């Protein structure tokens, strides 16, 4: 790879560029962002070498990383489709993968060059200045190729993400979306729902006044981007709805248990949670 | 005050003793714990001066701080009732206050000497060796006296907690329990419920393998003590049930919104959450 194009010069796109440049300083990085000031920030931060004027120009790069909000992916794919060399690799980084895969047809006969990817990494801060070459170090990156994806492109994507320090795995887009609906999308909705519920009340100020450290950690993710999480919720709607309904059934069992005053059952359910959460904290579930 | 008795020599009791001793080194601290090794730990940690052999003995102190699990409070009150001087101050530190107040009758004609207190402070670690004189610095301590509580005892309790660096407030036990059912007890149940739900599944290991930082913070409180939280849930049952049902109704609205694919409404609800959570994080709701 001689040239890398980063489309969407935010935290993820810029961290990917920074990680690869740290390994191979000769790589030329082209940046494009629908918001020009974002691209300028990436240039000032030294993460990209050139701002590309349009998608036609970035389409010429050897590797394209599309790191835009998930709902903007189709537009980008349409913008590059007719200008892609037949050798290039195209990846996205979105949190939902069935929809990404559904859009690969927009690349026409280049669809085999598209490898959907999801790096499980992030920071509180966003934008080019928050980018870090070490962001993906030790983190999972999940690739969800389809039967139409070229195997040499999957191999190339794997190598590139491994070069950033990530642990690369493959699974189907459907399995990915089910897992992340549970472990990521659901907790975000639950945290948003709690803060929103308090905010509606007459005594909202009093509630927030006395909220302490338990509330702080539980709701940290309720300060996440509404645009990003709205898109994730709607793009992974079916899997997320399954999870939300499943959680609501679970909650009904907890309500019944408290209502009955079933001390034994309540302590037992809590002990199961504590045990799993502690083992998770110790890394016992990692492969 | 010449002598302080700490009944239940865990984190809260020992931190209270350490804070007062730091201010007034001449105070003699008696410690009692149903678990002798806990009392010995407090002695070794230098937080208490003497281990009391029984409740009759600790009842002689000028000030008694009962820092036992909430369900053990009645037994302690019964144990000290017939041995209290008419001048002493008795406080508890439990997370539920209507039940604490309901037990004050166990002190018979000394019931006016009992001031229910709830310090909003804690640490990940428990026990005497985790105690810190600064634990209550800047934290809220809520007193919930009844019409039967002696006003000079409330004044004395206020002064003592202020001496630990805490900000002391008064409210009714009912109001306290409603507020903390919402901001503390409910999030604990929700976090316990999520981890428990995952633990039940065939693919539990896979879910825990891919759970990342959002899950980590959301579920930190799901590693809390099952005994302590079972007791809190059952002792504050009515207020907690109200909150759980209210949250479930809110969740139904979120499910409807995702089901309808109502992008505008979803983004708007998330934006309300983000706004409030960020303002909370900046301390805008503090008095």
Interface residues (C-beta under 8 A of the other chain):
Chain A: X120 X122 X140 X179 X180 X182 X183 X184 X186 X187 X188 X189 X190 X191 X192 X193 X194 X195 X196 X197 X198 X199 X203 X204 X205 X206 X207 X208 X209 X210 X211 X212 X213 X214 X215 X216 X217 X218 X219 X220 X221 X222 X223 X224 X225 X226 X227 X229 X230 X233 X234 X237 X240 X241 X244 X245 X246 X247 X248 X250 X251 X252 X254 X255 X258 X259 X261 X263 X266 X267 X268 X269 X270 X271 X272 X273 X274 X275 X276 X277 X278 X279 X280 X281 X285 X286 X287
Chain B: X120 X122 X140 X142 X179 X180 X182 X183 X184 X186 X187 X188 X189 X190 X191 X192 X193 X194 X195 X196 X197 X198 X199 X203 X204 X205 X206 X207 X208 X209 X210 X211 X212 X213 X214 X215 X216 X217 X218 X219 X220 X221 X222 X223 X224 X225 X226 X227 X229 X230 X233 X234 X237 X240 X241 X244 X245 X246 X247 X248 X250 X251 X252 X254 X255 X258 X259 X261 X263 X266 X267 X268 X269 X270 X271 X272 X273 X274 X275 X276 X277 X278 X279 X280 X281 X285 X286 X287
